[in-house]
Amino acid sequence: MAKDHGPSIKDDETYEALVDEGYSKSTAARIANAKANSDQEPSKKGGKAQAYEDWTRDELYERAQELEIEGRSDMNKDDLIKALRESR
């Protein structure tokens, strides 16, 4: 069962799935809310980035560097993924 993300997220299950795929929280919210609206038929366009699990450690490190995540030098791939997801 999906966690309740509050009244601003209309489709919690879709939202969580998109965030797990690597979408930003704001993009995931827009898509999830649009899918919950029967008047709209959203696609996933714009979200072309691969899931973080498909990135190399070096690519993750570079992204962490862009976001100025502290301690990134000592992080392994899993730690970098976690830090990147928490930084959103």
N, CA, C and O of each residue as an XYZ file, in Angstrom:
352
protein
N       0.846     -1.176      0.000
C       0.000      0.000      0.000
C       0.889      1.236      0.000
O       1.885      1.287      0.722
N       0.544      2.200     -0.782
C       1.319      3.427     -0.916
C       1.130      4.311      0.311
O       0.053      4.363      0.906
N       2.191      4.994      0.666
C       2.158      5.950      1.771
C       1.297      7.143      1.371
O       1.273      7.527      0.202
N       0.593      7.726      2.330
C      -0.223      8.908      2.058
C       0.693     10.132      2.064
O       1.288     10.466      3.088
N       0.797     10.786      0.927
C       1.678     11.947      0.783
C       0.941     13.262      0.991
O       1.467     14.326      0.662
N      -0.261     13.201      1.529
C      -1.033     14.398      1.810
C      -1.965     14.771      0.675
O      -1.996     14.113     -0.364
N      -2.724     15.836      0.886
C      -3.747     16.209     -0.083
C      -3.188     16.751     -1.403
O      -3.916     16.812     -2.394
N      -1.919     17.144     -1.431
C      -1.373     17.695     -2.673
C      -1.036     16.608     -3.695
O      -0.861     16.909     -4.876
N      -0.944     15.356     -3.259
C      -0.677     14.230     -4.169
C      -1.969     13.437     -4.302
O      -2.474     12.890     -3.322
N      -2.497     13.380     -5.514
C      -3.799     12.738     -5.749
C      -3.698     11.236     -6.000
O      -4.680     10.518     -5.810
N      -2.540     10.748     -6.420
C      -2.350      9.318     -6.701
C      -1.010      8.902     -6.088
O       0.028      8.943     -6.748
N      -1.053      8.501     -4.815
C       0.163      8.190     -4.064
C       0.965      7.030     -4.671
O       2.196      7.061     -4.678
N       0.272      6.023     -5.172
C       0.956      4.848     -5.731
C       1.769      5.227     -6.981
O       2.926      4.828     -7.121
N       1.162      5.984     -7.863
C       1.863      6.441     -9.067
C       3.025      7.343     -8.689
O       4.116      7.222     -9.246
N       2.796      8.244     -7.745
C       3.840      9.163     -7.279
C       5.067      8.391     -6.786
O       6.190      8.678     -7.202
N       4.854      7.419     -5.905
C       5.966      6.633     -5.364
C       6.702      5.867     -6.460
O       7.931      5.806     -6.459
N       5.965      5.290     -7.381
C       6.592      4.531     -8.472
C       7.479      5.441     -9.320
O       8.579      5.048     -9.709
N       7.008      6.647     -9.605
C       7.794      7.582    -10.414
C       9.039      8.051     -9.679
O      10.105      8.157    -10.284
N       8.927      8.331     -8.395
C      10.094      8.745     -7.603
C      11.110      7.606     -7.564
O      12.313      7.842     -7.683
N      10.633      6.374     -7.398
C      11.534      5.215     -7.396
C      12.252      5.051     -8.726
O      13.369      4.535     -8.769
N      11.618      5.485     -9.814
C      12.236      5.407    -11.141
C      13.260      6.514    -11.369
O      13.990      6.493    -12.360
N      13.312      7.475    -10.459
C      14.295      8.536    -10.594
C      13.718      9.895    -10.956
O      14.473     10.848    -11.152
N      12.407     10.005    -11.050
C      11.787     11.292    -11.341
C      11.925     12.199    -10.123
O      11.969     11.722     -8.989
N      11.992     13.508    -10.362
C      12.003     14.446     -9.246
C      10.634     14.404     -8.566
O       9.647     13.973     -9.161
N      10.591     14.857     -7.317
C       9.328     14.841     -6.594
C       8.291     15.729     -7.282
O       7.114     15.374     -7.344
N       8.716     16.866     -7.792
C       7.746     17.766     -8.424
C       7.209     17.180     -9.730
O       6.017     17.298    -10.014
N       8.070     16.553    -10.521
C       7.621     15.925    -11.763
C       6.699     14.751    -11.460
O       5.663     14.585    -12.104
N       7.078     13.940    -10.480
C       6.246     12.796    -10.098
C       4.880     13.267     -9.616
O       3.864     12.644     -9.925
N       4.850     14.363     -8.860
C       3.576     14.891     -8.367
C       2.701     15.367     -9.522
O       1.499     15.102     -9.550
N       3.308     16.070    -10.473
C       2.526     16.562    -11.616
C       1.925     15.410    -12.411
O       0.749     15.446    -12.775
N       2.731     14.391    -12.679
C       2.247     13.249    -13.462
C       1.172     12.483    -12.684
O       0.130     12.132    -13.238
N       1.433     12.225    -11.390
C       0.473     11.476    -10.569
C      -0.853     12.226    -10.470
O      -1.923     11.625    -10.568
N      -0.778     13.530    -10.277
C      -2.012     14.319    -10.163
C      -2.761     14.376    -11.488
O      -3.991     14.342    -11.515
N      -2.025     14.461    -12.575
C      -2.669     14.476    -13.891
C      -3.332     13.136    -14.179
O      -4.420     13.092    -14.754
N      -2.686     12.048    -13.787
C      -3.275     10.725    -14.011
C      -4.544     10.542    -13.190
O      -5.465      9.837    -13.603
N      -4.586     11.182    -12.024
C      -5.765     11.068    -11.161
C      -6.932     11.899    -11.690
O      -8.074     11.705    -11.272
N      -6.647     12.822    -12.605
C      -7.676     13.678    -13.186
C      -8.195     13.015    -14.468
O      -7.443     12.833    -15.425
N      -9.457     12.662    -14.477
C     -10.017     11.938    -15.627
C     -10.060     12.781    -16.904
O     -10.240     12.240    -17.995
N      -9.898     14.093    -16.776
C      -9.907     14.973    -17.953
C      -8.557     15.020    -18.669
O      -8.456     15.556    -19.772
N      -7.521     14.458    -18.040
C      -6.176     14.526    -18.625
C      -5.664     13.128    -18.928
O      -6.074     12.153    -18.300
N      -4.763     13.043    -19.896
C      -4.110     11.783    -20.237
C      -2.615     12.029    -20.317
O      -2.064     12.157    -21.410
N      -1.954     12.097    -19.172
C      -0.528     12.430    -19.173
C       0.342     11.287    -19.659
O      -0.005     10.113    -19.532
N       1.455     11.655    -20.207
C       2.465     10.665    -20.556
C       3.664     10.933    -19.662
O       3.642     11.845    -18.835
N       4.700     10.141    -19.831
C       5.892     10.318    -19.026
C       6.943     11.134    -19.763
O       8.101     11.156    -19.347
N       6.570     11.798    -20.838
C       7.576     12.539    -21.576
C       8.182     13.614    -20.682
O       7.526     14.167    -19.800
N       9.432     13.884    -20.937
C      10.165     14.802    -20.087
C      10.991     14.050    -19.068
O      12.005     14.570    -18.603
N      10.599     12.866    -18.712
C      11.312     12.055    -17.737
C      12.159     11.008    -18.416
O      11.964      9.812    -18.201
N      13.092     11.440    -19.229
C      13.880     10.512    -20.034
C      15.108      9.954    -19.312
O      15.776      9.058    -19.828
N      15.403     10.475    -18.134
C      16.598     10.029    -17.409
C      16.433      8.583    -16.950
O      15.338      8.151    -16.589
N      17.524      7.856    -16.970
C      17.530      6.483    -16.474
C      17.388      6.505    -14.952
O      17.708      7.499    -14.300
N      16.915      5.416    -14.412
C      16.876      5.274    -12.960
C      18.304      5.331    -12.424
O      19.244      4.890    -13.085
N      18.453      5.872    -11.233
C      19.794      5.997    -10.651
C      20.543      4.664    -10.615
O      21.768      4.640    -10.733
N      19.821      3.565    -10.454
C      20.483      2.256    -10.409
C      21.210      1.932    -11.711
O      22.140      1.125    -11.717
N      20.795      2.553    -12.808
C      21.427      2.315    -14.102
C      22.630      3.230    -14.347
O      23.364      3.038    -15.317
N      22.836      4.215    -13.484
C      23.967      5.129    -13.620
C      25.225      4.466    -13.067
O      25.147      3.581    -12.215
N      26.373      4.897    -13.554
C      27.633      4.429    -12.967
C      27.892      5.214    -11.685
O      27.280      6.257    -11.454
N      28.794      4.711    -10.859
C      29.141      5.421     -9.639
C      29.692      6.801     -9.979
O      29.381      7.778     -9.297
N      30.507      6.888    -11.024
C      31.086      8.177    -11.418
C      30.002      9.171    -11.839
O      30.084     10.356    -11.514
N      28.996      8.693    -12.557
C      27.894      9.579    -12.953
C      27.116     10.059    -11.728
O      26.729     11.224    -11.641
N      26.895      9.142    -10.782
C      26.202      9.510     -9.552
C      27.020     10.524     -8.759
O      26.482     11.488     -8.213
N      28.326     10.290     -8.706
C      29.220     11.204     -7.988
C      29.166     12.605     -8.607
O      29.086     13.601     -7.888
N      29.209     12.678     -9.937
C      29.146     13.979    -10.613
C      27.844     14.703    -10.295
O      27.843     15.915    -10.077
N      26.740     13.969    -10.267
C      25.453     14.589     -9.940
C      25.449     15.060     -8.481
O      24.947     16.142     -8.176
N      26.004     14.254     -7.593
C      26.097     14.644     -6.184
C      26.966     15.891     -6.027
O      26.699     16.746     -5.183
N      27.995     15.977     -6.844
C      28.872     17.144     -6.828
C      28.092     18.391     -7.267
O      28.217     19.453     -6.657
N      27.288     18.253     -8.325
C      26.462     19.367     -8.801
C      25.515     19.861     -7.713
O      25.251     21.058     -7.597
N      25.010     18.922     -6.921
C      24.055     19.263     -5.868
C      24.743     19.586     -4.544
O      24.082     19.851     -3.540
N      26.075     19.561     -4.552
C      26.891     19.869     -3.375
C      26.523     18.998     -2.172
O      26.375     19.496     -1.055
N      26.379     17.698     -2.413
C      26.081     16.752     -1.341
C      27.371     16.483     -0.574
O      28.376     16.056     -1.143
N      27.318     16.740      0.718
C      28.510     16.557      1.545
C      28.778     15.079      1.799
O      27.849     14.280      1.918
N      30.059     14.725      1.881
C      30.466     13.358      2.156
C      30.449     12.445      0.957
O      30.649     11.238      1.096
N      30.212     12.998     -0.227
C      30.066     12.172     -1.433
C      31.321     11.384     -1.776
O      31.232     10.309     -2.371
N      32.486     11.901     -1.409
C      33.746     11.220     -1.738
C      33.845      9.855     -1.079
O      34.465      8.940     -1.622
N      33.234      9.719      0.091
C      33.311      8.467      0.836
C      32.152      7.521      0.560
O      32.085      6.439      1.142
N      31.239      7.916     -0.325
C      30.033      7.118     -0.562
C      30.226      6.096     -1.671
O      30.895      6.350     -2.673
N      29.616      4.927     -1.462
C      29.573      3.937     -2.540
C      28.338      4.222     -3.391
O      27.615      5.182     -3.119
N      28.088      3.425     -4.393
C      26.987      3.676     -5.332
C      25.642      3.734     -4.615
O      24.846      4.640     -4.862
N      25.384      2.773     -3.729
C      24.105      2.752     -3.016
C      23.926      3.986     -2.142
O      22.833      4.548     -2.067
N      25.007      4.406     -1.478
C      24.944      5.607     -0.638
C      24.669      6.854     -1.475
O      23.901      7.726     -1.068
N      25.299      6.932     -2.642
C      25.079      8.076     -3.530
C      23.626      8.134     -3.996
O      23.016      9.203     -4.015
N      23.078      6.983     -4.370
C      21.679      6.928     -4.797
C      20.768      7.422     -3.681
O      19.873      8.233     -3.917
N      20.993      6.938     -2.479
C      20.175      7.343     -1.338
C      20.294      8.850     -1.097
O      19.286      9.525     -0.889
N      21.510      9.373     -1.125
C      21.734     10.801     -0.892
C      21.081     11.651     -1.980
O      20.507     12.702     -1.693
N      21.169     11.199     -3.218
C      20.555     11.941     -4.319
C      19.039     11.959     -4.173
O      18.410     12.992     -4.405
N      18.460     10.864     -3.804
C      17.000     10.808     -3.642
C      16.541     11.656     -2.467
O      15.469     12.260     -2.515
N      17.342     11.704     -1.420
C      16.985     12.500     -0.245
C      17.174     13.985     -0.498
O      16.590     14.811      0.203
N      17.978     14.334     -1.483
C      18.255     15.754     -1.732
C      17.119     16.442     -2.482
O      17.108     17.669     -2.591
N      16.179     15.685     -2.992
C      15.089     16.297     -3.757
C      14.066     16.895     -2.880
O      13.083     17.451     -3.370
